[in-house]
Amino acid sequence: MMVSTNPNIRTLVSQAVTQYPWLSPEKGRRHWRLRSQRSQDFVLIPFSPSDRRVVKHLQAQIRRLAEYGRGFINGKHH
């Protein structure tokens, strides 16, 4: 399972799946997603980010998804 070419992203996703067992990666049409089994919401995992800020942003998105169940779908409605 190659969710990203960036090793920092891969490490972040594997740590999130270990820390929050209700999060699971799934293959989307273009990008991998990290889906919460509790809220059915998800965050997109960038495949080849080149900027360090992308990692920090994804880390915040994963934490928000795991703790509050808010991800991509919730963001579109607010």
DAVEN-V381063 format. One record per residue. N is the residue number from 1. RES is the residue in one small letter. SS is DSSP state (H for helix, E for strand, L for the rest). D_FIRST is the distance of its C-alpha to the first C-alpha in Angstrom with 1 decimal. Layout:
{{N;RES;SS;D_FIRST} {N;RES;SS;D_FIRST}}
//
This chain:
{{1;m;L;0.0} {2;m;L;3.8} {3;v;L;6.0} {4;s;L;9.0} {5;t;L;10.9} {6;n;L;13.1} {7;p;H;12.7} {8;n;H;14.9} {9;i;H;12.8} {10;r;H;9.7} {11;t;H;12.4} {12;l;H;14.0} {13;v;H;11.3} {14;s;H;10.7} {15;q;H;14.5} {16;a;H;15.1} {17;v;H;13.2} {18;t;H;15.2} {19;q;H;18.4} {20;y;L;18.3} {21;p;L;17.2} {22;w;L;18.1} {23;l;E;15.3} {24;s;E;12.0} {25;p;E;9.2} {26;e;E;9.6} {27;k;E;9.3} {28;g;L;12.7} {29;r;L;14.9} {30;r;L;14.4} {31;h;L;12.2} {32;w;E;9.7} {33;r;E;12.1} {34;l;E;12.8} {35;r;E;15.3} {36;s;E;18.1} {37;q;L;19.2} {38;r;L;22.7} {39;s;L;23.5} {40;q;L;21.0} {41;d;L;20.8} {42;f;E;17.7} {43;v;E;17.0} {44;l;E;15.2} {45;i;E;12.7} {46;p;L;14.1} {47;f;L;12.0} {48;s;L;14.6} {49;p;L;17.3} {50;s;L;20.1} {51;d;L;22.3} {52;r;H;22.3} {53;r;H;23.6} {54;v;H;20.4} {55;v;H;18.8} {56;k;H;21.9} {57;h;H;22.0} {58;l;H;18.4} {59;q;H;19.4} {60;a;H;22.5} {61;q;H;20.8} {62;i;H;18.5} {63;r;H;21.6} {64;r;H;23.6} {65;l;H;21.2} {66;a;H;21.0} {67;e;H;24.7} {68;y;H;26.4} {69;g;L;24.0} {70;r;L;24.6} {71;g;L;21.9} {72;f;H;21.9} {73;i;H;24.1} {74;n;H;26.6} {75;g;H;26.9} {76;k;H;27.9} {77;h;L;30.7} {78;h;L;32.2}}
//
